Amino acid sequence: MIGTIYNNWNESKLDTYTEPIRKGTKKGDSIGLSSQKHKYALLMLCSEYQSTREASKVIERPVSLISKWKTEKHVQKEIDKLSNEFVEHVMGILTDKNNEYKTWAVMYEFPHYSASVREQVIEKLGSKIDEIERDNPPVEEPIEDLVRDLKKMKEETPQEKAAIRELEGKIAKITESRIQKIESGSIYFGVLRNVLATSHALSLSGNIKVIKAFVEREKNRFVNITVNLREVTPCVSSMECEVLKSAYEEAAIFLTSYLITHY
């Protein structure tokens, strides 16, 4: 229907749902949702079934009945509950950097999720980035200037040698800080959030074909970045660290410019 991630999760919810029984419940008391209403609530996590007519085709119930369900508070409460659960499921996939296949599956499916689900995922990724940034404050001093200064220095007198050792120590400290920042995942999640935010914006335009082509075009760039990320170690050189950092920034800038240019 939508894709592997949603379909598997949806099927598990349908398989484990037990329809409530009226027997033994006082008349007028709520007994929970019927299986059909539960199925409808699950459909509301997908953008293409927001239309009452489309939902009625899947549920195989009259449009008038689906319209009634849409206004019922207990149905909306179930939609909100399922939406939160699905968002947590998606976040578990996106924050597992060792599960690239499922991350890509989410990215392909993302335009088909409801606007509410997409917005929650983007917001939660932003919160995760903020949390990582608090633990890994940015280094203000540009390392490029220090490397340039180091190349100009002469190592002839004891004072010059001491100055060089001091500058090398400073560069090493900044490099270590930047490596920690990369390994923490803030740049990784930043690019991922930009990809999904762009996909969300494109989804609002309704052009699914454009979104699929866009995500496909970004795949190689994103895969190369994640491969490089896994290879980062404390012994990486400052210049290699800068290349990796620049690659992430380039991807983020590209996504933003693409959105501005095309929409």
Buried (B, 14 or more C-beta within 10 A) or exposed (E): EBBEBBEEBBEEBEEEBEEBEEEEEEEEEEEBBEEBBBBBBBBBBBBBBBEBEBBBEBBEBEBEBBEEBBEEEEBBEBBEEBBEEBBEBBBEBBBEBEBBEBBBBBBBBBBBBBEBBBBBBBEBBBEBBEEBBEEBEEBEEEBEEBBEBBEEEEEEEEEEEEBBEEBEEBBEEBBBBBBBBBBBBBBBBBBBBBBBBBBBBBBEEEBBEBBBEBBEEBEEBBEEBBEBBEEBEEEBEBEBBBEBBEBBEEBBEBBEEBBEEEE
